[in-house]
Amino acid sequence: MASLVLFDSNHKDLLPLTFTRPVAEIRIGILTLTQKWELLLSRKASFYTEDYLQEKYPMAISDDNLLVNGGVIPERDLAIQVGKLGYGEALSWEGKLIAARVGYNEATKILLGDLSGIRVRNLDVEPLQVLRPFDVFRLNGQALQLDFEELTRGRKSASLSSTNRVIAPENVFVEEGAYVECAIINASAGSVYIGKHSEIMEGAIVRGPFALCEHSSLKMGAKIYGPTTIGPYSKVGGEINNSVVFGYSNKAHDGFLGNSVIGEWCNLGADTNNSNLKNNYEEVKLWSYREERFVKTGLQFCGLIMGDHSKCGINTMFNTGTVVGISANIFGDGFPRNYIPSFSWGGAAGMVDYVIDKALLTAQRVVERRGISLNEVDKKILCHIYNNTQRHR
């Protein structure tokens, strides 16, 4: 069986979400892109990514390799085409490599951008791709439905108790160990997936599409509008609309989060709100790390993009189209700027450098609360990001 290697093709375009992970480790729908490909191709993946991430996400090349663009959201038909690739064959879309099956030497060349010597066939249908951070919430509904179909095919849902009010129960799937009581779930507009050992507390109202991943919880009275995904080991409350939380993050209190993407190990303080629509209804611009300026998104609704390990205090207000980097600590009154560099400390009144030793200590405390250790590899990654983003602070 060919080795599966997921390669980055637009890593910089997806910052700050990819500061700490390969592109394929982005969560969209229910699963990460990695998990989707592994499920559909029935094999484990390795990664071709940035050098500083390679120790945590190693690459395993063999004499027979299936190279797949890690930013592509796989549909079953596409996965079948990729799985049937012959040796020396490749699939592309508008000149961009989607997948190739090659040997060791050819794999090295292709990963460096040399497609000579292989037979390339153009796809008939444009694949779904995560190309920019806002694509995560923009495409979340389609990705969620694809994942729902794959994860529930041929399986029977656990039952919900009679204390719940459920509309379109045929579109709801509950994993074993989930606890749901006195909630309202409307799946008529999209599927609802409730993961293992997750909890939906009393009074929560959910309108699909929606995914609550394993060991996560919706607090009492939460209001969820789809398409929304809450990744594993997260706690959320208040009002959420068309947003994705990668996992291990908390928005446990009231406040609005809309058209947003929140990384891992983040915490939004009580009554934190973000704007997702400009007062003049104009197109939203978003900070681009590649171009180092604000660029048009083509979207009228776009909220908050927050990288891993960032936090904000109570009553924080984020303006439309705000980008927060890695390990930022935001607090105080007023709107902070629309682009907050990694390892920044402060708010609207001004920002200072979040000293790396203190940032690492905070990160260690946070992950230890979940029974996880911040190992030396993780620390090296954070230190690399700190050093390479210093000029932005």
C-alpha positions in Angstrom: 0.0 0.0 0.0 1.3 3.4 -1.0 2.4 5.7 1.9 0.1 8.7 2.3 1.9 12.1 2.5 -0.1 15.2 3.0 1.8 18.3 1.7 1.3 22.0 2.3 0.7 24.1 -0.7 -0.4 27.4 0.9 0.9 27.3 4.4 1.6 31.0 4.6 -1.8 32.0 3.2 -3.5 30.2 6.2 -1.6 31.9 9.0 -2.2 32.3 11.9 -4.1 29.0 11.9 -1.0 27.2 10.5 1.7 28.7 12.7 1.5 25.6 14.9 0.3 22.9 12.4 0.4 21.6 8.8 -2.4 22.7 6.6 -4.0 19.2 6.8 -4.3 19.5 10.6 -7.0 22.2 10.2 -10.4 21.2 11.5 -13.3 21.8 9.2 -16.7 20.0 9.4 -16.3 17.4 12.1 -12.8 16.0 11.4 -9.5 17.5 10.6 -8.4 17.4 6.9 -5.9 14.7 7.9 -8.6 12.5 9.5 -10.8 12.9 6.4 -8.1 11.6 4.1 -7.1 8.8 6.5 -10.7 7.7 6.8 -11.4 7.7 3.1 -8.1 6.1 2.0 -7.8 3.7 5.0 -4.2 4.5 5.8 -2.2 6.8 8.2 -0.7 10.0 6.9 2.6 11.7 7.4 3.3 15.4 6.5 5.5 17.6 4.3 5.3 20.9 6.0 7.5 23.8 7.2 10.9 22.8 8.5 10.2 24.0 12.1 7.1 21.8 12.3 8.6 18.7 10.7 9.9 17.3 14.0 6.4 17.2 15.5 4.8 16.2 12.2 7.3 14.0 10.5 7.3 12.8 6.9 7.6 9.1 5.9 8.5 8.6 2.2 8.8 5.1 0.8 9.3 3.5 -2.6 5.6 4.0 -3.3 3.9 7.3 -2.2 0.5 8.9 -2.5 1.1 12.6 -2.3 -2.0 14.6 -1.5 -2.6 18.3 -1.2 -3.4 18.8 2.5 -5.7 21.8 1.9 -8.2 19.8 -0.2 -11.5 18.7 1.5 -12.0 15.2 0.2 -15.3 14.1 -1.2 -15.8 10.3 -1.7 -15.6 10.5 -5.5 -12.3 12.4 -5.3 -10.9 10.0 -2.8 -11.7 7.1 -5.0 -9.9 8.7 -7.9 -6.9 9.5 -5.7 -6.9 5.9 -4.4 -6.9 4.5 -8.0 -4.0 6.5 -9.2 -1.4 4.4 -11.0 2.3 4.7 -10.5 3.6 7.9 -12.1 0.1 9.5 -12.4 -1.2 12.7 -10.9 -4.4 14.8 -10.6 -4.5 18.6 -10.9 -6.9 21.5 -11.0 -6.1 24.6 -13.0 -2.4 23.7 -12.9 -2.3 23.0 -9.1 -1.3 19.6 -8.0 -4.0 17.7 -6.1 -2.5 14.3 -5.8 0.2 12.1 -7.3 1.4 8.5 -6.9 5.2 8.3 -7.3 8.4 6.7 -6.0 11.0 8.1 -3.6 13.0 10.1 -6.0 10.0 11.4 -7.9 8.3 12.4 -4.6 11.3 14.6 -3.6 11.1 16.4 -7.0 7.3 16.9 -6.9 7.4 18.3 -3.4 9.9 20.8 -4.6 7.5 21.8 -7.5 8.9 19.7 -10.3 6.1 17.8 -12.1 8.2 16.7 -15.1 8.1 13.0 -15.9 4.6 12.2 -14.5 1.3 11.9 -16.3 -1.0 14.7 -15.1 -4.8 14.6 -15.6 -7.0 17.5 -14.9 -10.0 16.9 -12.6 -13.5 17.3 -14.2 -14.9 19.0 -11.1 -13.3 21.7 -8.9 -12.3 20.3 -5.5 -13.2 22.0 -2.3 -10.1 23.7 -0.9 -9.1 25.6 2.2 -7.1 28.4 0.7 -7.6 31.2 3.2 -8.5 31.3 7.0 -12.0 32.4 6.3 -12.6 29.4 4.1 -12.8 27.4 7.3 -16.1 28.9 8.3 -17.2 29.6 4.7 -17.0 25.9 3.7 -17.8 24.4 7.1 -21.4 23.5 6.1 -20.3 21.5 3.1 -17.5 19.8 5.0 -19.7 19.0 8.0 -22.3 17.2 5.8 -19.6 15.2 4.0 -18.1 14.1 7.4 -21.6 13.3 8.8 -22.3 11.0 5.9 -19.0 9.2 6.3 -19.0 8.9 10.1 -22.7 7.7 10.3 -22.8 5.4 7.2 -24.2 2.0 8.2 -24.4 3.0 11.9 -27.2 3.5 14.4 -27.4 6.6 16.5 -27.7 6.4 20.3 -31.0 7.7 21.5 -32.0 11.0 23.0 -34.2 11.1 26.1 -37.8 12.5 25.9 -36.8 15.6 27.8 -35.4 17.0 24.6 -37.3 18.6 21.7 -35.9 17.4 18.4 -36.9 18.5 14.9 -35.9 16.2 12.0 -34.4 13.5 14.3 -33.3 11.5 11.2 -30.6 14.2 10.7 -29.3 13.8 14.2 -26.5 11.3 15.2 -25.5 10.8 18.8 -22.4 8.9 19.8 -22.3 6.6 22.8 -21.6 8.4 26.1 -23.1 11.7 25.0 -25.4 13.4 27.6 -28.2 15.7 26.4 -31.2 16.8 28.5 -33.8 19.5 28.1 -32.3 20.9 24.9 -33.9 22.0 21.6 -32.3 20.6 18.5 -33.5 21.6 15.0 -31.8 19.5 12.3 -34.2 20.4 9.5 -31.7 22.9 8.0 -28.6 20.6 8.4 -27.3 17.6 10.2 -26.4 17.6 13.9 -23.5 15.4 15.2 -23.1 14.9 18.9 -19.7 13.3 19.7 -18.6 10.8 22.3 -18.9 11.8 26.0 -20.0 15.3 25.0 -22.7 17.2 26.8 -25.5 19.6 25.8 -26.8 21.2 28.9 -30.4 22.3 29.8 -31.9 25.1 27.8 -29.4 25.0 25.0 -30.8 25.7 21.5 -29.1 24.2 18.4 -30.0 24.8 14.8 -27.9 22.7 12.4 -25.6 22.1 10.7 -23.7 21.5 13.9 -21.0 19.3 15.3 -20.1 18.9 18.9 -16.9 16.8 19.1 -15.9 14.4 21.8 -15.6 15.5 25.4 -17.0 19.0 24.6 -19.9 20.8 26.2 -22.6 23.4 25.4 -23.4 25.4 28.5 -26.9 26.1 29.7 -28.9 28.5 27.5 -26.4 28.4 24.7 -27.7 29.5 21.2 -26.0 27.9 18.3 -26.6 28.7 14.6 -25.0 26.5 12.0 -22.9 25.8 10.2 -20.9 25.6 13.4 -18.3 23.1 14.8 -17.0 22.8 18.3 -13.9 20.7 18.3 -12.9 18.2 21.1 -12.4 19.1 24.8 -14.0 22.6 24.5 -16.6 24.5 26.5 -18.9 27.0 24.8 -21.8 29.2 25.8 -23.6 32.3 24.7 -24.4 32.9 21.0 -22.4 31.3 18.2 -23.1 31.6 14.5 -21.2 29.9 11.6 -17.9 29.4 13.5 -15.3 26.7 14.0 -13.5 26.1 17.3 -10.5 23.7 16.6 -10.5 22.2 20.1 -9.2 22.5 23.6 -10.6 26.0 23.8 -13.2 27.8 25.9 -15.9 30.4 25.2 -17.8 29.4 28.3 -19.9 32.5 28.9 -22.4 34.8 27.2 -21.2 36.9 24.3 -21.4 36.6 20.5 -19.0 34.8 18.2 -19.9 34.9 14.5 -18.2 33.9 11.2 -15.1 33.1 13.1 -12.3 30.5 13.5 -10.7 29.9 16.9 -7.6 27.8 17.3 -6.6 25.4 20.1 -5.9 26.4 23.7 -7.7 29.7 23.4 -10.0 31.3 26.0 -12.5 34.0 25.4 -13.4 35.9 28.6 -17.0 36.5 29.7 -19.1 38.7 27.5 -16.5 38.8 24.7 -18.2 39.8 21.4 -17.0 40.1 17.8 -18.5 42.1 15.0 -19.0 40.1 11.8 -20.6 42.9 9.6 -19.4 46.4 8.9 -21.8 49.3 9.7 -21.6 50.3 6.0 -22.1 46.7 4.8 -18.9 46.9 2.7 -16.7 43.9 1.9 -14.5 42.9 4.8 -10.7 43.1 4.5 -8.5 40.7 6.5 -4.8 40.8 7.4 -2.7 38.7 5.0 0.6 37.4 6.4 1.9 36.8 2.9 1.2 40.3 1.6 1.6 42.0 5.0 -1.4 44.2 4.4 -5.2 44.0 4.6 -6.7 42.3 1.6 -10.3 41.9 0.3 -12.1 38.7 1.3 -15.1 38.9 -1.0 -17.2 38.5 2.1 -19.7 40.7 3.7 -19.7 38.6 6.9 -16.3 37.9 8.5 -15.5 38.0 12.2 -12.5 36.8 14.2 -9.6 34.6 13.2 -7.6 33.6 16.3 -4.4 31.5 16.5 -3.5 28.9 19.1 -2.9 29.8 22.8 -4.4 33.3 22.5 -6.6 34.7 25.2 -8.8 37.7 25.9 -10.3 39.2 29.1 -13.9 39.9 30.0 -15.9 42.3 27.9 -13.4 42.2 25.0 -14.7 43.7 21.7 -13.3 42.5 18.4 -14.0 44.6 15.3 -15.1 43.1 12.0 -12.4 41.1 10.3 -9.9 40.9 13.2 -6.8 38.6 13.0 -5.1 37.5 16.3 -1.8 35.7 16.1 -0.3 33.0 18.4 -0.2 33.4 22.2 -1.6 37.0 22.3 -3.2 38.3 25.6 -5.8 40.9 25.0 -7.7 42.9 27.6 -9.1 46.4 28.4 -11.8 48.6 27.1 -12.3 49.7 23.5 -11.7 47.9 20.2 -8.1 46.6 19.8 -6.6 46.9 16.4 -7.8 44.6 13.5 -4.4 42.8 13.4 -2.9 41.7 16.7 0.6 40.2 16.2 1.7 37.0 17.9 2.9 37.3 21.5 1.3 40.7 22.0 0.1 41.8 25.4 -2.4 44.6 25.8 -5.4 46.1 24.1 -6.8 49.3 22.5 -4.5 51.4 24.7 -1.4 49.8 23.3 0.5 46.5 23.0 3.8 45.3 24.4 5.9 42.2 23.9 4.5 39.1 25.7 7.9 37.8 27.0 8.5 34.3 25.7 9.3 32.8 29.1 6.0 34.0 30.5 4.1 32.9 27.5 5.5 29.4 27.7 4.7 29.2 31.4 1.1 30.2 30.7 0.8 27.7 27.8 2.2 25.0 30.1 -0.3 25.7 32.8 -3.2 25.7 30.3 -2.4 22.3 28.8 -1.6 20.7 32.1 -5.2 21.4 33.2 -6.2 18.9 30.5 -3.7 16.3 31.6 -1.3 17.1 28.7 2.3 18.3 28.9 3.9 21.0 26.9 6.9 19.1 25.6 10.2 20.4 24.3 9.1 20.1 20.7 6.0 22.2 21.4 8.2 24.8 23.2 10.7 24.9 20.2 7.8 25.6 17.8 6.5 28.4 20.0 10.0 29.9 20.4 10.5 29.7 16.6 7.2 31.6 16.1 8.1 34.2 18.7 11.5 34.9 17.1 10.1 35.0 13.6 7.3 37.4 14.4 9.2 39.8 16.5 9.3 42.5 13.8 5.5 42.7 13.8 5.3 43.7 17.5 
